[in-house]
Amino acid sequence: MTGFKDLEQTTLPRILVHLSKKGEATRTDLKRSIDASQQAIYNALPLLKENNLIKETTDERFPFAVKISLTEKGKKVAEYLIKIEEMLKN
């Protein structure tokens, strides 16, 4: 990630904030909850993972859903994004 340039993709901060509030989600959960296209979400996830903001774990039992959650670094970034969001609302 090259600073703010990647955050210009509005889906990235939305995913981080959503995961901060919900704890974890599947790709389907994100698609249902975030105002973004499936393609935008699927494009954002590798960027977030590459920059150690999210981690993925696969259930060990059927249906083997992949759960996405924040890393410690991701939690810190999400905290700042939530603060910025609150400031913009006031």
N, C-alpha and C positions, 0 to 999 in steps of 0.2 A: 504494500500500500504506500502510496506516495503522498501522505498527508491528506489534506482536504479534497484533493482531486477525486479520489475514489468515493469520498462521502457525498460528492455531488450526485451520485446515483441514489436517489431518495429511498430506494428499497433497503439499502444497507442500514441506515439509522433506524428505520422502521422495524427491521428484524431485531436489532439489538435491544430496542426499547420493549418490544413485545416479549422477547425472551427474559428480559429483566423483570417484567411484571408477572409472567406466567411460570418461569423456572425452566421449562423445557417444552419442546413442540416437535411434531413431525413436519415434514414438508407439506403434507395435506393440511395440517393445522395452520401453518403459516399462510398457505394459499387461501384458506377460508377467512382468516383474521386480518390480513394486511391488505390494504388498498393498493395492490400491485398485481401485475400479470404473473402467471406461473413462470413464464420465461425469465422475467426480471428477478424473481425469487431464486430460481435455479442458477442464474448467472451470478447472483450476489453471494450465494453460499460458499463457493470455492474461494472467493476473495476474502471473505471473513475467516474461513478456515486457514488459508495461507498466511494470514496475518495474526494467527493465534487468538482470535476473538471468540470463536466458537469451537466446540468439539462435538463429535458425533459418536454415539454409542448404539449398537445394534442389540435389540432384545435377543436373549438366548433361546426363547421359545417362539413357536409359530404365533403370529404372522411375521416375526422378525422385523418389526418396525424400527426405523432408524430415528433415534431421538436426538434432537439438537439442543444444546445448552451452551451457556456462556462460560468461557474460561475466566480466570481471575482478571486478566487484562480486559476481557470483554465486559465484565461487570463494572470495572472502573470507567471505561469509555461510555457505557450505557448510563451510568450515574450522571456523567456530565451532560449527555444528550437530554436526559430527563430534566435536569436543571435548566438547560437552554430552552427546552419546550415550555417549562413553567414561566420563565422570564418573558417569553414571547406572548404568552397568554395574558399577562398582566399589563 
